[in-house]
């Protein structure tokens, strides 16, 4: 009997010991996200090896496409807006008429196509679909210096074109008064289903899938170590990439950082942070941007997230109308460029659209969606990412070890304080409250964003932080 008890005790010790070893050593392994090797092409995955060639690409539009567009613009049906409603009900159709008039009579798409084609563009097949990307190398490099590869990822309803004004500031900073200590080679892909990247043909293509595809893209281009930058969906894709390949991502720079896993301290800080900011690590600027929380947090989410709920549930239904009507598409997209740039713009008759952007730039982005017919597939990305519920996916439970820089713009829809962000991003080396700007940072304030990226990379390089992960 005593020997049996001894064996049982030994077994218990062994089990406890095994569990202890598992918990001690498995945590480190758990910190990386599995690479998602999918097949997103049509039909069955072929047994033959995938064509890995990188092919030059140019944006081209036919006369037929343009005449079809103008016919649809001519036949647009407008609804009268409510009196004095400005942009509070969405895009104001009085102003929309002016935008459409400009689109028909002054906007020169052929000239904009030349601008789009001024940077080298390519396509390559990854996991069964064609991936489009812009790849810009520096025009000159000081002797003995190498360009640092930087992957920049857009979001919805943006496109690779958002980066056209920031690219020269990063590839040729000296010519723009930003010094020549750090010079970048910039790669801006279109998210699959956006712009000129092929849409996935299968269900399930989410941010982890996109991160896996872009990781493969960077390796294919010969970049074993690189920096990443993103806002909107680019924030999540670049975050996932840092979780998949922490030893390859030298630094992660974000102009939006959202935290989906809220704990007790978050809830307490929402309730009490206004009165005891120091207790929760809040700075004065955090308090200014977050409170009163009902107005600047909860009500804002409710008022501004209707589109996300539609796109996360039934994207194809609304998408049918948007893909058929250029005016409807413009109304849907331009509303976001109004309120996400500055919520106060809703109080203006013209939605403040031209206060930060030119109509040429705004319509170029709309045209990328129109000529590629990608609005439905771009909206599906919400369903793929959100249909299982917020906080349920593995990447949401994992922290990010990679050196992280956050540029926090004052007019971002929701503010994430550093005290919250550091629970997810455990290695924040730079967090700055930006003096102005909103959600579309690279498009709206390219110089501010470029300076923040440069100082962040400067810190990472100087202290060789990626080697200390």
ROGUDREN-626413 format. One record per residue (C-alpha): residue number from 1; x, y, z. Coordinates in Angstrom, 2 decimals, always signed. Example, Ala and Ser with C-alpha at 12.3 -4.5 7.8 and 13.67 -1.06 7.14 Angstrom:
2
R	1	+12.30	-4.50	+7.80
R	2	+13.67	-1.06	+7.14
REM end
This chain:
469
R	1	+0.00	+0.00	+0.00
R	2	+2.81	+2.40	+0.91
R	3	+4.66	+1.57	-2.34
R	4	+1.45	+2.32	-4.29
R	5	+1.15	+5.65	-2.47
R	6	+4.82	+6.31	-3.28
R	7	+4.23	+5.61	-7.00
R	8	+1.16	+7.86	-7.01
R	9	+3.16	+10.61	-5.30
R	10	+5.97	+10.21	-7.82
R	11	+3.46	+10.40	-10.69
R	12	+1.91	+13.53	-9.18
R	13	+5.37	+15.14	-8.84
R	14	+6.20	+14.20	-12.44
R	15	+2.89	+15.66	-13.72
R	16	+3.39	+18.87	-11.71
R	17	+7.00	+19.08	-12.86
R	18	+6.00	+18.58	-16.50
R	19	+3.30	+21.25	-16.19
R	20	+5.79	+23.65	-14.56
R	21	+8.37	+23.08	-17.32
R	22	+5.61	+23.49	-19.95
R	23	+4.46	+26.82	-18.52
R	24	+8.01	+28.09	-18.04
R	25	+9.18	+27.27	-21.54
R	26	+6.03	+27.40	-23.66
R	27	+5.32	+31.09	-23.02
R	28	+8.24	+32.14	-25.18
R	29	+7.09	+29.90	-28.02
R	30	+3.53	+31.14	-27.73
R	31	+4.70	+34.68	-28.53
R	32	+4.90	+34.07	-32.27
R	33	+1.91	+33.77	-34.54
R	34	+1.87	+30.86	-37.00
R	35	+2.55	+31.81	-40.63
R	36	-0.64	+31.21	-42.63
R	37	+0.21	+29.31	-45.81
R	38	-3.09	+29.52	-47.67
R	39	-4.29	+29.05	-51.23
R	40	-6.53	+31.91	-52.36
R	41	-6.65	+31.29	-56.10
R	42	-9.56	+29.90	-58.07
R	43	-10.42	+26.21	-57.79
R	44	-8.04	+23.56	-56.52
R	45	-4.43	+24.35	-55.71
R	46	-2.35	+23.10	-58.68
R	47	+0.34	+20.51	-58.05
R	48	+2.85	+22.51	-60.12
R	49	+5.21	+25.00	-58.49
R	50	+3.88	+28.57	-58.24
R	51	+5.32	+31.12	-60.67
R	52	+7.40	+33.38	-58.39
R	53	+8.43	+35.88	-61.07
R	54	+8.01	+39.62	-60.39
R	55	+6.43	+41.39	-63.37
R	56	+6.33	+45.14	-64.10
R	57	+2.84	+46.68	-63.94
R	58	+1.33	+49.94	-65.12
R	59	-2.11	+51.39	-64.45
R	60	-4.03	+51.56	-67.73
R	61	-7.59	+52.55	-68.58
R	62	-9.44	+52.05	-71.85
R	63	-11.66	+54.60	-73.59
R	64	-14.57	+52.16	-73.13
R	65	-14.11	+52.23	-69.35
R	66	-14.03	+56.03	-69.33
R	67	-17.09	+56.45	-71.56
R	68	-18.98	+53.97	-69.35
R	69	-17.98	+56.01	-66.29
R	70	-19.14	+59.31	-67.85
R	71	-22.45	+57.76	-68.93
R	72	-23.08	+56.65	-65.34
R	73	-22.08	+60.07	-63.96
R	74	-24.47	+61.75	-66.43
R	75	-27.34	+59.51	-65.38
R	76	-26.84	+59.90	-61.62
R	77	-29.98	+60.33	-59.49
R	78	-29.54	+62.64	-56.51
R	79	-31.69	+62.96	-53.41
R	80	-32.22	+66.39	-51.85
R	81	-30.55	+66.65	-48.44
R	82	-32.33	+67.92	-45.36
R	83	-32.00	+71.66	-44.76
R	84	-28.89	+72.61	-42.76
R	85	-27.88	+68.97	-42.39
R	86	-24.26	+69.54	-43.55
R	87	-22.50	+66.12	-43.31
R	88	-24.38	+64.92	-40.20
R	89	-26.47	+62.47	-42.23
R	90	-23.50	+61.37	-44.33
R	91	-22.31	+62.86	-47.61
R	92	-24.37	+65.94	-48.43
R	93	-25.76	+65.54	-51.95
R	94	-25.63	+69.29	-52.72
R	95	-21.87	+69.11	-52.32
R	96	-21.79	+65.70	-54.01
R	97	-23.27	+67.31	-57.16
R	98	-20.33	+69.74	-57.19
R	99	-17.86	+66.88	-56.80
R	100	-19.52	+64.97	-59.67
R	101	-19.50	+68.09	-61.83
R	102	-15.75	+68.46	-61.20
R	103	-15.27	+64.74	-61.87
R	104	-17.00	+65.04	-65.28
R	105	-15.66	+68.40	-66.43
R	106	-12.28	+69.08	-64.84
R	107	-10.79	+65.94	-63.32
R	108	-8.18	+64.50	-65.69
R	109	-7.87	+60.78	-65.00
R	110	-5.26	+60.29	-67.73
R	111	-3.01	+62.83	-66.00
R	112	-3.58	+61.06	-62.68
R	113	-2.68	+57.73	-64.29
R	114	+0.66	+59.28	-65.26
R	115	+1.14	+60.32	-61.63
R	116	+0.26	+56.78	-60.46
R	117	+2.77	+55.36	-62.94
R	118	+5.61	+57.69	-61.90
R	119	+6.71	+55.12	-59.31
R	120	+7.68	+51.59	-60.42
R	121	+4.87	+49.07	-59.85
R	122	+4.91	+45.30	-60.02
R	123	+2.81	+42.18	-59.61
R	124	+3.80	+38.76	-58.34
R	125	+1.75	+35.66	-57.54
R	126	+1.66	+34.63	-53.87
R	127	-0.56	+31.87	-52.45
R	128	-2.53	+31.74	-55.71
R	129	-3.32	+35.46	-56.20
R	130	-1.60	+38.35	-57.94
R	131	-0.15	+40.87	-55.47
R	132	+0.31	+44.44	-56.70
R	133	+2.94	+46.67	-55.10
R	134	+4.82	+49.93	-55.59
R	135	+8.58	+49.59	-55.08
R	136	+10.65	+52.80	-54.91
R	137	+14.42	+52.78	-54.44
R	138	+16.36	+55.88	-53.35
R	139	+17.56	+58.12	-56.21
R	140	+20.97	+58.40	-54.47
R	141	+22.78	+56.89	-51.50
R	142	+25.75	+58.34	-49.61
R	143	+28.83	+56.15	-49.93
R	144	+28.87	+53.16	-47.64
R	145	+25.21	+53.53	-46.75
R	146	+22.48	+51.00	-47.50
R	147	+18.78	+51.76	-47.96
R	148	+16.52	+50.41	-45.24
R	149	+13.56	+48.42	-46.60
R	150	+10.22	+49.77	-45.36
R	151	+6.88	+48.04	-45.97
R	152	+3.98	+50.52	-45.83
R	153	+0.43	+49.16	-45.69
R	154	-2.77	+51.16	-46.33
R	155	-6.30	+50.51	-45.05
R	156	-9.95	+51.00	-46.03
R	157	-11.20	+53.04	-47.88
R	158	-7.67	+54.04	-48.83
R	159	-5.14	+52.64	-51.27
R	160	-1.44	+52.52	-52.08
R	161	-1.88	+56.07	-53.47
R	162	-2.08	+57.42	-49.89
R	163	+1.72	+57.03	-49.71
R	164	+2.62	+58.95	-52.88
R	165	+3.47	+62.18	-51.01
R	166	+5.45	+60.52	-48.23
R	167	+7.52	+58.23	-50.51
R	168	+9.97	+60.96	-51.67
R	169	+10.43	+62.15	-48.07
R	170	+11.60	+58.65	-47.13
R	171	+13.54	+57.64	-50.25
R	172	+15.24	+61.04	-50.62
R	173	+15.00	+62.73	-47.20
R	174	+18.04	+65.02	-47.75
R	175	+16.31	+66.82	-50.65
R	176	+13.42	+67.62	-48.30
R	177	+15.49	+68.91	-45.40
R	178	+15.21	+65.68	-43.41
R	179	+18.90	+64.68	-43.43
R	180	+20.49	+61.60	-44.97
R	181	+21.19	+59.47	-41.91
R	182	+18.37	+57.04	-42.72
R	183	+17.24	+56.45	-46.29
R	184	+14.51	+53.99	-47.21
R	185	+13.58	+51.69	-50.01
R	186	+9.78	+51.76	-49.87
R	187	+7.42	+48.90	-50.72
R	188	+3.68	+49.71	-50.75
R	189	+1.50	+46.70	-51.63
R	190	-2.24	+46.75	-52.25
R	191	-4.01	+44.52	-49.72
R	192	-5.47	+41.52	-51.63
R	193	-8.97	+42.55	-52.71
R	194	-7.94	+46.23	-52.81
R	195	-6.75	+48.29	-55.77
R	196	-4.78	+46.23	-58.25
R	197	-4.13	+43.19	-56.05
R	198	-6.28	+40.21	-56.99
R	199	-9.14	+39.47	-54.60
R	200	-9.06	+36.16	-52.71
R	201	-11.42	+33.58	-54.27
R	202	-11.91	+31.69	-51.02
R	203	-13.47	+32.56	-47.66
R	204	-11.26	+33.28	-44.66
R	205	-8.68	+35.77	-45.96
R	206	-8.04	+37.91	-42.87
R	207	-5.29	+40.18	-41.51
R	208	-3.06	+37.20	-40.61
R	209	-3.42	+35.92	-44.19
R	210	-2.48	+39.36	-45.55
R	211	+0.51	+39.58	-43.16
R	212	+1.68	+36.13	-44.30
R	213	+1.39	+37.15	-47.97
R	214	+3.35	+40.38	-47.36
R	215	+6.00	+38.53	-45.38
R	216	+6.43	+36.22	-48.34
R	217	+6.57	+39.27	-50.64
R	218	+9.39	+40.87	-48.63
R	219	+11.39	+37.63	-48.58
R	220	+10.83	+37.24	-52.32
R	221	+12.22	+40.74	-52.88
R	222	+15.32	+39.71	-50.94
R	223	+14.60	+41.53	-47.67
R	224	+15.43	+39.38	-44.67
R	225	+15.18	+42.30	-42.23
R	226	+12.87	+45.25	-42.73
R	227	+10.72	+47.91	-41.08
R	228	+6.91	+48.06	-41.33
R	229	+4.49	+50.99	-41.11
R	230	+0.70	+51.18	-41.13
R	231	-2.55	+52.74	-39.98
R	232	-6.14	+51.47	-40.28
R	233	-5.97	+47.84	-41.53
R	234	-2.26	+48.47	-42.12
R	235	-1.93	+48.74	-38.32
R	236	-3.30	+45.23	-37.86
R	237	-1.53	+43.64	-40.83
R	238	+1.85	+45.08	-39.76
R	239	+1.16	+44.07	-36.13
R	240	+0.42	+40.49	-37.26
R	241	+3.57	+40.50	-39.39
R	242	+5.61	+41.49	-36.34
R	243	+3.97	+38.60	-34.46
R	244	+4.66	+36.10	-37.26
R	245	+8.27	+37.12	-37.94
R	246	+9.70	+39.03	-34.95
R	247	+13.25	+38.18	-36.01
R	248	+12.73	+39.71	-39.44
R	249	+10.82	+42.88	-38.51
R	250	+13.39	+45.36	-37.14
R	251	+10.77	+47.87	-36.10
R	252	+7.02	+48.47	-36.29
R	253	+5.75	+52.04	-36.77
R	254	+2.03	+52.73	-36.40
R	255	-0.13	+55.82	-36.82
R	256	-3.03	+53.99	-35.21
R	257	-2.88	+51.45	-32.41
R	258	-6.05	+49.81	-31.23
R	259	-6.29	+47.37	-28.33
R	260	-9.09	+44.80	-28.53
R	261	-8.36	+42.94	-25.30
R	262	-9.67	+45.14	-22.48
R	263	-9.05	+44.13	-18.87
R	264	-10.18	+45.42	-15.48
R	265	-7.52	+48.17	-15.42
R	266	-8.79	+49.49	-18.77
R	267	-12.36	+49.64	-17.43
R	268	-11.25	+51.33	-14.22
R	269	-9.20	+53.86	-16.19
R	270	-12.29	+54.68	-18.30
R	271	-14.30	+55.28	-15.12
R	272	-11.64	+57.04	-13.02
R	273	-8.86	+58.13	-15.40
R	274	-10.28	+61.62	-15.77
R	275	-10.00	+62.21	-12.02
R	276	-6.84	+60.23	-11.22
R	277	-4.86	+60.26	-14.51
R	278	-1.49	+59.56	-12.85
R	279	-2.86	+56.40	-11.25
R	280	-3.47	+54.92	-14.72
R	281	-0.41	+56.36	-16.47
R	282	-2.46	+58.91	-18.42
R	283	-0.92	+62.17	-19.56
R	284	-2.86	+65.47	-19.80
R	285	-3.22	+64.98	-23.56
R	286	-4.72	+61.51	-23.02
R	287	-7.35	+63.02	-20.72
R	288	-8.09	+65.78	-23.27
R	289	-8.58	+63.27	-26.09
R	290	-10.51	+60.61	-24.17
R	291	-12.89	+62.41	-21.86
R	292	-15.79	+62.75	-21.38
R	293	-15.63	+59.08	-22.43
R	294	-19.33	+58.74	-23.22
R	295	-19.04	+61.48	-25.85
R	296	-15.52	+60.86	-27.18
R	297	-15.57	+57.08	-26.81
R	298	-18.86	+55.23	-26.67
R	299	-21.10	+57.64	-28.62
R	300	-18.43	+58.16	-31.25
R	301	-18.09	+54.39	-31.77
R	302	-21.87	+54.08	-32.14
R	303	-22.11	+57.07	-34.50
R	304	-19.16	+56.13	-36.70
R	305	-19.20	+52.31	-36.89
R	306	-22.40	+51.59	-38.84
R	307	-20.40	+50.96	-42.02
R	308	-18.20	+48.43	-40.16
R	309	-21.21	+46.51	-38.89
R	310	-22.62	+46.24	-42.43
R	311	-19.24	+45.24	-43.88
R	312	-18.59	+42.72	-41.11
R	313	-21.95	+41.01	-41.75
R	314	-23.33	+41.53	-45.29
R	315	-20.66	+43.29	-47.39
R	316	-21.85	+41.95	-50.75
R	317	-25.36	+43.43	-50.49
R	318	-24.27	+47.05	-50.13
R	319	-21.28	+46.37	-52.37
R	320	-23.59	+45.54	-55.31
R	321	-24.89	+49.12	-55.36
R	322	-21.48	+50.74	-54.82
R	323	-19.85	+48.69	-57.57
R	324	-22.63	+49.71	-59.98
R	325	-22.72	+53.45	-59.23
R	326	-19.63	+55.67	-59.28
R	327	-21.60	+58.45	-57.55
R	328	-22.70	+56.06	-54.78
R	329	-19.12	+54.84	-54.45
R	330	-17.80	+58.40	-54.15
R	331	-20.46	+59.30	-51.56
R	332	-19.58	+56.25	-49.48
R	333	-15.81	+56.76	-49.61
R	334	-15.66	+60.56	-49.36
R	335	-17.77	+60.59	-46.20
R	336	-14.89	+58.76	-44.47
R	337	-12.33	+61.26	-45.76
R	338	-14.45	+63.98	-44.17
R	339	-15.23	+62.68	-40.69
R	340	-12.08	+60.58	-40.19
R	341	-9.89	+63.57	-41.02
R	342	-11.71	+65.75	-38.49
R	343	-15.03	+64.98	-36.78
R	344	-15.79	+68.71	-36.74
R	345	-15.95	+68.65	-40.56
R	346	-19.46	+67.16	-40.23
R	347	-20.60	+70.69	-39.35
R	348	-19.57	+72.02	-42.78
R	349	-21.65	+72.10	-45.98
R	350	-18.76	+70.63	-47.95
R	351	-17.61	+68.21	-45.23
R	352	-14.26	+70.04	-45.16
R	353	-13.07	+67.66	-47.88
R	354	-10.78	+70.18	-49.55
R	355	-9.30	+71.59	-46.36
R	356	-6.72	+68.82	-46.22
R	357	-6.94	+67.13	-49.64
R	358	-7.35	+68.20	-53.24
R	359	-10.33	+66.87	-55.21
R	360	-7.81	+65.37	-57.64
R	361	-6.27	+63.29	-54.86
R	362	-9.64	+62.24	-53.43
R	363	-11.06	+61.27	-56.83
R	364	-7.86	+59.39	-57.74
R	365	-8.42	+57.19	-54.70
R	366	-12.10	+56.70	-55.65
R	367	-11.07	+55.88	-59.22
R	368	-8.67	+53.17	-58.02
R	369	-11.70	+51.48	-56.43
R	370	-13.86	+52.11	-59.52
R	371	-11.55	+50.95	-62.32
R	372	-10.42	+47.85	-60.39
R	373	-13.99	+47.04	-59.30
R	374	-12.64	+46.19	-55.84
R	375	-15.14	+47.81	-53.47
R	376	-16.95	+44.53	-52.62
R	377	-13.77	+42.53	-52.01
R	378	-12.30	+45.39	-49.95
R	379	-15.40	+45.45	-47.73
R	380	-15.28	+41.66	-47.24
R	381	-12.04	+42.11	-45.31
R	382	-14.19	+43.35	-42.40
R	383	-16.24	+40.17	-42.36
R	384	-13.15	+37.97	-42.52
R	385	-11.57	+39.82	-39.59
R	386	-14.60	+40.46	-37.40
R	387	-17.12	+37.66	-37.96
R	388	-15.73	+35.49	-35.15
R	389	-16.05	+38.33	-32.66
R	390	-13.60	+40.84	-31.22
R	391	-10.99	+39.38	-28.88
R	392	-11.41	+35.77	-30.01
R	393	-8.45	+35.35	-32.35
R	394	-4.99	+34.19	-31.40
R	395	-3.23	+37.33	-32.58
R	396	-5.39	+39.42	-30.25
R	397	-4.15	+37.47	-27.25
R	398	-0.45	+37.70	-28.15
R	399	+1.79	+40.63	-27.30
R	400	+4.20	+42.26	-29.75
R	401	+7.89	+42.13	-28.81
R	402	+9.25	+44.06	-31.81
R	403	+10.48	+47.66	-31.16
R	404	+7.40	+49.83	-31.75
R	405	+6.89	+53.50	-32.56
R	406	+3.45	+55.11	-32.33
R	407	+2.49	+58.46	-33.87
R	408	-0.77	+59.43	-32.17
R	409	-2.70	+61.92	-34.30
R	410	-5.20	+64.17	-32.47
R	411	-8.14	+63.66	-34.85
R	412	-7.92	+59.87	-34.96
R	413	-11.41	+58.45	-34.42
R	414	-10.51	+56.76	-31.14
R	415	-7.51	+57.58	-28.98
R	416	-5.36	+54.80	-27.53
R	417	-3.16	+56.05	-24.67
R	418	+0.36	+54.71	-24.32
R	419	-0.63	+53.14	-20.99
R	420	-3.08	+50.91	-22.90
R	421	-0.88	+50.32	-25.95
R	422	+2.09	+49.08	-23.91
R	423	+0.10	+46.11	-22.62
R	424	-0.04	+44.85	-26.22
R	425	+3.17	+46.40	-27.58
R	426	+5.66	+45.58	-24.84
R	427	+8.60	+47.37	-26.48
R	428	+7.38	+50.90	-27.27
R	429	+10.49	+52.99	-27.94
R	430	+8.69	+56.06	-29.24
R	431	+5.20	+57.42	-28.57
R	432	+4.39	+60.93	-29.78
R	433	+1.28	+63.08	-29.63
R	434	+1.25	+64.61	-33.10
R	435	+0.39	+68.33	-33.35
R	436	-2.32	+67.93	-36.00
R	437	-3.85	+65.42	-38.40
R	438	-6.32	+62.56	-38.44
R	439	-6.83	+59.01	-39.64
R	440	-5.21	+59.25	-43.11
R	441	-1.87	+60.45	-41.76
R	442	+0.42	+59.74	-44.74
R	443	-2.09	+61.31	-47.14
R	444	-2.85	+64.32	-44.96
R	445	+0.38	+65.10	-43.08
R	446	+3.19	+63.32	-44.96
R	447	+5.97	+65.45	-43.50
R	448	+4.88	+64.98	-39.88
R	449	+4.62	+61.22	-40.37
R	450	+7.95	+60.99	-42.24
R	451	+9.76	+62.85	-39.44
R	452	+8.27	+60.51	-36.84
R	453	+9.27	+57.40	-38.83
R	454	+12.82	+58.77	-39.25
R	455	+13.31	+59.54	-35.54
R	456	+11.87	+56.13	-34.58
R	457	+14.19	+54.25	-36.95
R	458	+17.05	+56.42	-35.67
R	459	+16.41	+55.19	-32.12
R	460	+16.11	+51.55	-33.16
R	461	+19.30	+51.69	-35.25
R	462	+21.36	+53.64	-32.71
R	463	+20.65	+51.21	-29.91
R	464	+20.34	+48.18	-32.24
R	465	+17.07	+47.48	-30.46
R	466	+15.91	+44.73	-32.79
R	467	+18.87	+42.63	-31.67
R	468	+17.70	+42.87	-28.06
R	469	+14.22	+41.45	-28.62
REM end
